Amino acid sequence: MDFATVLQVLDSTLRLATPLLLACLAGLFSERAGIFDIGLEGKMLAAAFFSAAVAFATGSVWLGLLAGMAASIALSALHGLAAITFRGNQLISGVAINFLAAGLTVRIAQNWFSQGGRTPSLVGGARFEAVTLPLAETLAGVPVLGPIYAELVSGHSVLVYVALLMVPLTWWVLFRTRFGLRLRAVGEAPEAVDTAGISVIGLRYAAVAICGVLCGIAGAYLATGLQAGFVKDMTAGRGYIALAALIFAKWRPWHALGACLLFGFLQAVALRYQNIDLGVFVVPVQLMDALPYILTVVILAGFVGRAIPPRAGGEPYVKER
């Protein structure tokens, strides 16, 4: 593998890791507050459809992004209503959101566009274009560092950089602000937070809303940045991989970045190297496509160790009288 090929694989890694990272950070906020969210997949899927549909109709990718975020926040509010207000089972609520999004997106897409459950292809201002960073073209000829900056660091859509910046921002919010301290406390000992006169319900709804915003950005990136439109089930299990990355990272932002880059790298390798001829036999394309998911299970089963979630996670809070 030459240097140019390595750069191409790493470039694909960043692009493929972006929706995983955003969804992983979304789940991090929610689960740190004690609300387990299996519905990351469904929220990303709904955001992908509505962002693509609105971007196509208006020609503005930014309006599409807002539409995707609104759709994701709406599903987050539904999850919050079921899990926080009515104290329902959080896992069942998340699974229901996944089924709801999978069915509604295809049905609405067929009704609006009549293209077999997909949107028309997005072009021009309806897509996020690559951003060329300052001096990228000038430094491209510099050995080693020039291509790294020009081809790997530069040339991504704005949402890739947003996702990377969200990692230190998430760390700062959770571990350096009063809001983050209270959010983490709600996930560990909500009764103590309530005793201090702070609204447990309010904090949990805030965490769920942040989760909705980040899932909305992730879904919008899938449809308007990584691809050029919405297709049926285009999230392809990314929400579940994000949950796996969250467990692998043990609910910590910087570790989440590493986990998502690892899973993004596995996907990039699987996409680039298909039908590999080993001489004795040819590795089938289906095995390469399944490789990221297989290795996800192997990594979680063998290398994570004991991952302890927030103590109050998954349990509805009942205020003592």
C-alpha beads as a LAMMPS data file, in Angstrom:
LAMMPS data file: protein, C-alpha beads

321 atoms
320 bonds

1 atom types
1 bond types

-500.0 500.0 xlo xhi
-500.0 500.0 ylo yhi
-500.0 500.0 zlo zhi

Masses

1 110.0

Atoms # bond

1 1 1 0.000 0.000 0.000
2 1 1 1.628 3.259 -1.126
3 1 1 1.389 6.657 0.584
4 1 1 -1.328 7.949 -1.769
5 1 1 -3.500 4.904 -1.050
6 1 1 -3.035 5.362 2.698
7 1 1 -4.190 8.980 2.384
8 1 1 -7.248 7.921 0.396
9 1 1 -8.201 5.309 2.997
10 1 1 -7.728 7.794 5.847
11 1 1 -9.719 10.419 3.926
12 1 1 -12.585 7.927 3.559
13 1 1 -12.206 7.075 7.240
14 1 1 -12.902 10.673 8.251
15 1 1 -15.929 10.920 5.985
16 1 1 -17.413 7.614 7.133
17 1 1 -16.667 8.270 10.799
18 1 1 -18.447 11.638 10.823
19 1 1 -22.066 10.388 11.134
20 1 1 -20.914 7.752 13.631
21 1 1 -19.167 10.382 15.754
22 1 1 -22.131 12.759 15.773
23 1 1 -24.539 9.954 16.672
24 1 1 -22.136 8.636 19.315
25 1 1 -21.890 12.057 20.971
26 1 1 -25.676 12.330 20.772
27 1 1 -26.044 9.074 22.649
28 1 1 -23.361 10.223 25.095
29 1 1 -25.412 13.247 26.178
30 1 1 -28.601 11.221 26.465
31 1 1 -27.144 8.264 28.335
32 1 1 -25.045 10.422 30.658
33 1 1 -28.375 11.872 31.774
34 1 1 -29.805 8.398 32.374
35 1 1 -31.869 8.043 29.181
36 1 1 -30.838 5.080 27.051
37 1 1 -31.511 5.752 23.381
38 1 1 -31.691 2.846 20.950
39 1 1 -33.473 5.224 18.561
40 1 1 -30.337 6.922 17.220
41 1 1 -30.772 4.979 13.986
42 1 1 -34.352 6.144 13.486
43 1 1 -33.574 9.781 14.217
44 1 1 -30.690 9.773 11.771
45 1 1 -32.888 8.176 9.120
46 1 1 -35.693 10.718 9.569
47 1 1 -33.187 13.567 9.487
48 1 1 -31.595 12.176 6.322
49 1 1 -34.927 12.060 4.511
50 1 1 -36.272 15.461 5.529
51 1 1 -32.949 17.203 4.952
52 1 1 -32.727 15.744 1.437
53 1 1 -36.383 16.469 0.654
54 1 1 -36.252 20.099 1.804
55 1 1 -32.842 20.680 0.203
56 1 1 -34.197 19.407 -3.117
57 1 1 -37.397 21.457 -2.861
58 1 1 -35.703 24.717 -1.855
59 1 1 -32.256 24.318 -3.372
60 1 1 -30.723 25.272 -0.014
61 1 1 -28.696 22.711 1.905
62 1 1 -28.896 24.876 5.032
63 1 1 -32.689 24.746 5.034
64 1 1 -32.341 21.002 4.533
65 1 1 -30.070 20.815 7.567
66 1 1 -32.618 22.701 9.672
67 1 1 -35.397 20.401 8.465
68 1 1 -33.338 17.328 9.351
69 1 1 -32.605 18.688 12.814
70 1 1 -36.301 19.501 13.333
71 1 1 -37.341 15.965 12.370
72 1 1 -34.772 14.438 14.724
73 1 1 -35.747 16.744 17.583
74 1 1 -39.404 15.799 17.073
75 1 1 -38.558 12.107 17.461
76 1 1 -36.384 12.941 20.469
77 1 1 -39.326 14.741 22.039
78 1 1 -41.464 11.668 21.399
79 1 1 -38.840 9.490 23.078
80 1 1 -38.620 11.926 25.983
81 1 1 -42.389 11.946 26.375
82 1 1 -42.489 8.154 26.529
83 1 1 -39.385 7.634 28.677
84 1 1 -39.373 10.684 30.959
85 1 1 -42.933 11.945 31.313
86 1 1 -44.795 8.625 31.108
87 1 1 -41.869 6.588 32.546
88 1 1 -42.093 3.955 29.824
89 1 1 -39.470 1.404 28.884
90 1 1 -36.655 3.341 27.225
91 1 1 -35.441 0.472 25.070
92 1 1 -38.885 -0.270 23.663
93 1 1 -39.438 3.420 22.948
94 1 1 -36.168 3.602 21.020
95 1 1 -36.935 0.483 18.990
96 1 1 -40.390 1.881 18.178
97 1 1 -38.797 5.091 16.889
98 1 1 -36.523 3.060 14.616
99 1 1 -39.474 1.175 13.110
100 1 1 -41.518 4.371 12.812
101 1 1 -38.748 6.210 10.963
102 1 1 -37.973 3.263 8.679
103 1 1 -41.596 2.999 7.576
104 1 1 -42.566 6.660 7.402
105 1 1 -39.539 7.861 5.436
106 1 1 -40.090 5.392 2.622
107 1 1 -43.847 5.970 2.571
108 1 1 -43.565 9.767 2.493
109 1 1 -40.737 9.665 -0.056
110 1 1 -42.825 7.519 -2.383
111 1 1 -45.826 9.802 -1.925
112 1 1 -43.855 12.994 -2.577
113 1 1 -41.401 11.922 -5.282
114 1 1 -42.664 8.582 -6.672
115 1 1 -39.130 7.239 -7.080
116 1 1 -39.368 4.003 -5.148
117 1 1 -38.918 5.510 -1.696
118 1 1 -35.989 7.773 -2.522
119 1 1 -35.512 11.458 -3.241
120 1 1 -34.170 12.907 -6.492
121 1 1 -30.409 13.428 -6.655
122 1 1 -29.151 16.633 -5.074
123 1 1 -26.922 19.001 -7.018
124 1 1 -25.396 22.429 -6.561
125 1 1 -26.519 24.373 -3.513
126 1 1 -28.619 21.473 -2.282
127 1 1 -25.449 19.638 -1.172
128 1 1 -22.618 20.424 1.207
129 1 1 -19.574 21.065 -0.931
130 1 1 -15.978 20.350 0.034
131 1 1 -14.206 23.156 1.898
132 1 1 -10.665 24.007 0.802
133 1 1 -8.668 25.210 3.781
134 1 1 -6.228 28.148 3.477
135 1 1 -2.916 27.364 1.721
136 1 1 -4.026 23.828 0.846
137 1 1 -3.166 24.224 -2.849
138 1 1 0.050 26.086 -2.093
139 1 1 1.351 23.447 0.310
140 1 1 0.236 20.446 -1.749
141 1 1 3.689 20.080 -3.298
142 1 1 5.536 19.901 0.036
143 1 1 6.706 16.306 0.634
144 1 1 4.626 14.243 3.083
145 1 1 3.109 17.101 5.113
146 1 1 1.748 18.891 2.042
147 1 1 -0.416 15.986 0.789
148 1 1 -1.551 15.246 4.349
149 1 1 -2.818 18.810 4.759
150 1 1 -4.147 19.238 1.211
151 1 1 -5.814 15.833 0.790
152 1 1 -6.542 14.573 4.300
153 1 1 -7.113 17.653 6.460
154 1 1 -8.562 19.895 3.748
155 1 1 -11.312 19.056 1.281
156 1 1 -14.130 17.908 3.565
157 1 1 -17.603 19.343 3.976
158 1 1 -18.226 21.764 6.825
159 1 1 -20.111 19.122 8.833
160 1 1 -16.973 16.962 9.072
161 1 1 -15.210 19.818 10.846
162 1 1 -18.292 20.457 12.979
163 1 1 -18.238 16.824 14.116
164 1 1 -14.547 17.007 15.041
165 1 1 -15.044 20.270 16.937
166 1 1 -17.959 18.729 18.826
167 1 1 -15.557 16.377 20.631
168 1 1 -13.687 19.033 22.670
169 1 1 -16.918 21.013 23.022
170 1 1 -18.705 17.966 24.458
171 1 1 -15.806 17.331 26.845
172 1 1 -15.862 20.951 27.994
173 1 1 -19.645 21.032 28.476
174 1 1 -19.789 17.760 30.389
175 1 1 -16.685 18.157 32.550
176 1 1 -16.065 21.885 32.873
177 1 1 -19.512 23.477 33.220
178 1 1 -22.196 23.484 35.896
179 1 1 -24.718 22.200 33.368
180 1 1 -22.483 19.226 32.563
181 1 1 -21.961 18.435 36.236
182 1 1 -25.701 18.418 36.812
183 1 1 -26.306 16.366 33.670
184 1 1 -23.866 13.684 34.786
185 1 1 -25.311 13.752 38.291
186 1 1 -28.806 13.108 36.903
187 1 1 -27.501 9.946 35.285
188 1 1 -25.826 8.748 38.463
189 1 1 -28.015 9.927 41.365
190 1 1 -31.148 11.781 40.257
191 1 1 -32.552 11.797 43.790
192 1 1 -29.558 13.871 44.941
193 1 1 -30.122 16.363 42.122
194 1 1 -33.790 16.591 43.015
195 1 1 -32.937 17.149 46.687
196 1 1 -30.756 20.095 45.627
197 1 1 -33.825 21.695 44.046
198 1 1 -32.787 21.062 40.428
199 1 1 -35.307 19.692 37.940
200 1 1 -34.411 16.128 36.984
201 1 1 -37.045 16.117 34.246
202 1 1 -35.802 19.411 32.819
203 1 1 -32.199 18.219 32.639
204 1 1 -33.161 14.930 31.038
205 1 1 -35.283 16.694 28.424
206 1 1 -32.338 19.018 27.727
207 1 1 -30.070 16.000 27.171
208 1 1 -32.625 14.375 24.883
209 1 1 -32.951 17.628 22.904
210 1 1 -29.161 17.860 22.439
211 1 1 -29.230 14.254 21.309
212 1 1 -31.867 15.172 18.729
213 1 1 -29.803 18.078 17.390
214 1 1 -26.674 15.961 16.932
215 1 1 -28.582 13.076 15.339
216 1 1 -30.188 15.595 13.004
217 1 1 -26.784 16.851 11.871
218 1 1 -25.582 13.261 11.423
219 1 1 -28.584 12.317 9.281
220 1 1 -28.351 15.507 7.221
221 1 1 -24.683 14.812 6.548
222 1 1 -25.510 11.333 5.267
223 1 1 -27.997 12.637 2.693
224 1 1 -26.491 15.995 1.724
225 1 1 -22.762 15.548 2.375
226 1 1 -21.697 11.926 2.173
227 1 1 -24.280 11.067 -0.496
228 1 1 -26.459 13.083 -2.873
229 1 1 -29.968 12.281 -1.690
230 1 1 -31.996 9.901 0.425
231 1 1 -32.428 6.194 -0.253
232 1 1 -34.288 3.579 1.751
233 1 1 -32.560 2.550 5.006
234 1 1 -29.484 4.575 4.079
235 1 1 -28.266 4.690 7.687
236 1 1 -27.447 0.959 7.294
237 1 1 -27.031 0.278 10.999
238 1 1 -24.846 3.308 11.739
239 1 1 -26.988 4.158 14.755
240 1 1 -26.262 0.759 16.269
241 1 1 -22.544 1.033 15.477
242 1 1 -22.571 4.443 17.198
243 1 1 -24.051 2.782 20.274
244 1 1 -21.336 0.130 20.110
245 1 1 -18.713 2.871 19.826
246 1 1 -20.255 4.600 22.842
247 1 1 -19.924 1.445 24.939
248 1 1 -16.418 0.849 23.567
249 1 1 -15.516 4.411 24.620
250 1 1 -17.114 3.872 28.042
251 1 1 -19.167 7.062 27.719
252 1 1 -16.172 9.422 27.308
253 1 1 -15.916 11.982 24.463
254 1 1 -12.252 11.612 23.454
255 1 1 -12.457 7.851 23.582
256 1 1 -15.616 8.102 21.447
257 1 1 -13.586 9.890 18.773
258 1 1 -11.057 7.060 18.710
259 1 1 -13.758 4.392 18.608
260 1 1 -15.627 6.066 15.739
261 1 1 -12.422 6.547 13.753
262 1 1 -11.688 2.862 14.245
263 1 1 -15.113 1.808 12.977
264 1 1 -14.874 4.336 10.141
265 1 1 -11.501 2.857 9.175
266 1 1 -12.994 -0.647 9.090
267 1 1 -15.752 0.589 6.769
268 1 1 -13.251 2.405 4.551
269 1 1 -11.112 -0.715 4.197
270 1 1 -14.174 -2.844 3.460
271 1 1 -15.321 -0.446 0.735
272 1 1 -11.915 -0.155 -0.913
273 1 1 -10.834 -3.778 -0.839
274 1 1 -13.502 -6.047 -2.299
275 1 1 -13.182 -9.375 -4.122
276 1 1 -9.622 -9.754 -2.840
277 1 1 -7.745 -12.569 -4.563
278 1 1 -5.638 -14.472 -2.007
279 1 1 -4.470 -17.002 -4.568
280 1 1 -6.189 -19.983 -2.958
281 1 1 -9.603 -18.314 -2.995
282 1 1 -11.236 -14.943 -3.579
283 1 1 -12.665 -13.125 -0.545
284 1 1 -16.318 -12.461 -1.495
285 1 1 -17.617 -8.897 -1.520
286 1 1 -20.364 -9.873 0.934
287 1 1 -17.754 -10.795 3.546
288 1 1 -15.964 -7.475 3.113
289 1 1 -19.272 -5.611 3.464
290 1 1 -20.015 -7.507 6.667
291 1 1 -16.484 -7.065 8.034
292 1 1 -17.116 -3.807 9.961
293 1 1 -20.128 -5.318 11.715
294 1 1 -18.312 -8.576 12.498
295 1 1 -15.323 -6.753 13.917
296 1 1 -17.649 -4.488 15.918
297 1 1 -18.989 -7.552 17.717
298 1 1 -15.479 -8.994 18.157
299 1 1 -14.126 -5.735 19.579
300 1 1 -17.023 -5.315 21.995
301 1 1 -16.852 -8.937 23.094
302 1 1 -13.108 -9.210 23.531
303 1 1 -11.494 -5.828 24.071
304 1 1 -13.881 -3.519 25.898
305 1 1 -13.621 -5.084 29.329
306 1 1 -16.160 -4.113 31.891
307 1 1 -18.116 -1.083 30.663
308 1 1 -20.229 0.381 33.459
309 1 1 -23.049 2.654 32.275
310 1 1 -24.454 5.517 34.377
311 1 1 -26.050 3.991 37.478
312 1 1 -29.479 5.509 36.896
313 1 1 -29.462 4.727 33.180
314 1 1 -32.647 3.193 31.858
315 1 1 -34.579 3.799 35.054
316 1 1 -37.420 6.341 35.146
317 1 1 -37.190 8.784 38.021
318 1 1 -40.128 8.885 40.417
319 1 1 -40.071 11.886 42.712
320 1 1 -40.401 10.964 46.368
321 1 1 -43.191 12.670 48.203

Bonds

1 1 1 2
2 1 2 3
3 1 3 4
4 1 4 5
5 1 5 6
6 1 6 7
7 1 7 8
8 1 8 9
9 1 9 10
10 1 10 11
11 1 11 12
12 1 12 13
13 1 13 14
14 1 14 15
15 1 15 16
16 1 16 17
17 1 17 18
18 1 18 19
19 1 19 20
20 1 20 21
21 1 21 22
22 1 22 23
23 1 23 24
24 1 24 25
25 1 25 26
26 1 26 27
27 1 27 28
28 1 28 29
29 1 29 30
30 1 30 31
31 1 31 32
32 1 32 33
33 1 33 34
34 1 34 35
35 1 35 36
36 1 36 37
37 1 37 38
38 1 38 39
39 1 39 40
40 1 40 41
41 1 41 42
42 1 42 43
43 1 43 44
44 1 44 45
45 1 45 46
46 1 46 47
47 1 47 48
48 1 48 49
49 1 49 50
50 1 50 51
51 1 51 52
52 1 52 53
53 1 53 54
54 1 54 55
55 1 55 56
56 1 56 57
57 1 57 58
58 1 58 59
59 1 59 60
60 1 60 61
61 1 61 62
62 1 62 63
63 1 63 64
64 1 64 65
65 1 65 66
66 1 66 67
67 1 67 68
68 1 68 69
69 1 69 70
70 1 70 71
71 1 71 72
72 1 72 73
73 1 73 74
74 1 74 75
75 1 75 76
76 1 76 77
77 1 77 78
78 1 78 79
79 1 79 80
80 1 80 81
81 1 81 82
82 1 82 83
83 1 83 84
84 1 84 85
85 1 85 86
86 1 86 87
87 1 87 88
88 1 88 89
89 1 89 90
90 1 90 91
91 1 91 92
92 1 92 93
93 1 93 94
94 1 94 95
95 1 95 96
96 1 96 97
97 1 97 98
98 1 98 99
99 1 99 100
100 1 100 101
101 1 101 102
102 1 102 103
103 1 103 104
104 1 104 105
105 1 105 106
106 1 106 107
107 1 107 108
108 1 108 109
109 1 109 110
110 1 110 111
111 1 111 112
112 1 112 113
113 1 113 114
114 1 114 115
115 1 115 116
116 1 116 117
117 1 117 118
118 1 118 119
119 1 119 120
120 1 120 121
121 1 121 122
122 1 122 123
123 1 123 124
124 1 124 125
125 1 125 126
126 1 126 127
127 1 127 128
128 1 128 129
129 1 129 130
130 1 130 131
131 1 131 132
132 1 132 133
133 1 133 134
134 1 134 135
135 1 135 136
136 1 136 137
137 1 137 138
138 1 138 139
139 1 139 140
140 1 140 141
141 1 141 142
142 1 142 143
143 1 143 144
144 1 144 145
145 1 145 146
146 1 146 147
147 1 147 148
148 1 148 149
149 1 149 150
150 1 150 151
151 1 151 152
152 1 152 153
153 1 153 154
154 1 154 155
155 1 155 156
156 1 156 157
157 1 157 158
158 1 158 159
159 1 159 160
160 1 160 161
161 1 161 162
162 1 162 163
163 1 163 164
164 1 164 165
165 1 165 166
166 1 166 167
167 1 167 168
168 1 168 169
169 1 169 170
170 1 170 171
171 1 171 172
172 1 172 173
173 1 173 174
174 1 174 175
175 1 175 176
176 1 176 177
177 1 177 178
178 1 178 179
179 1 179 180
180 1 180 181
181 1 181 182
182 1 182 183
183 1 183 184
184 1 184 185
185 1 185 186
186 1 186 187
187 1 187 188
188 1 188 189
189 1 189 190
190 1 190 191
191 1 191 192
192 1 192 193
193 1 193 194
194 1 194 195
195 1 195 196
196 1 196 197
197 1 197 198
198 1 198 199
199 1 199 200
200 1 200 201
201 1 201 202
202 1 202 203
203 1 203 204
204 1 204 205
205 1 205 206
206 1 206 207
207 1 207 208
208 1 208 209
209 1 209 210
210 1 210 211
211 1 211 212
212 1 212 213
213 1 213 214
214 1 214 215
215 1 215 216
216 1 216 217
217 1 217 218
218 1 218 219
219 1 219 220
220 1 220 221
221 1 221 222
222 1 222 223
223 1 223 224
224 1 224 225
225 1 225 226
226 1 226 227
227 1 227 228
228 1 228 229
229 1 229 230
230 1 230 231
231 1 231 232
232 1 232 233
233 1 233 234
234 1 234 235
235 1 235 236
236 1 236 237
237 1 237 238
238 1 238 239
239 1 239 240
240 1 240 241
241 1 241 242
242 1 242 243
243 1 243 244
244 1 244 245
245 1 245 246
246 1 246 247
247 1 247 248
248 1 248 249
249 1 249 250
250 1 250 251
251 1 251 252
252 1 252 253
253 1 253 254
254 1 254 255
255 1 255 256
256 1 256 257
257 1 257 258
258 1 258 259
259 1 259 260
260 1 260 261
261 1 261 262
262 1 262 263
263 1 263 264
264 1 264 265
265 1 265 266
266 1 266 267
267 1 267 268
268 1 268 269
269 1 269 270
270 1 270 271
271 1 271 272
272 1 272 273
273 1 273 274
274 1 274 275
275 1 275 276
276 1 276 277
277 1 277 278
278 1 278 279
279 1 279 280
280 1 280 281
281 1 281 282
282 1 282 283
283 1 283 284
284 1 284 285
285 1 285 286
286 1 286 287
287 1 287 288
288 1 288 289
289 1 289 290
290 1 290 291
291 1 291 292
292 1 292 293
293 1 293 294
294 1 294 295
295 1 295 296
296 1 296 297
297 1 297 298
298 1 298 299
299 1 299 300
300 1 300 301
301 1 301 302
302 1 302 303
303 1 303 304
304 1 304 305
305 1 305 306
306 1 306 307
307 1 307 308
308 1 308 309
309 1 309 310
310 1 310 311
311 1 311 312
312 1 312 313
313 1 313 314
314 1 314 315
315 1 315 316
316 1 316 317
317 1 317 318
318 1 318 319
319 1 319 320
320 1 320 321
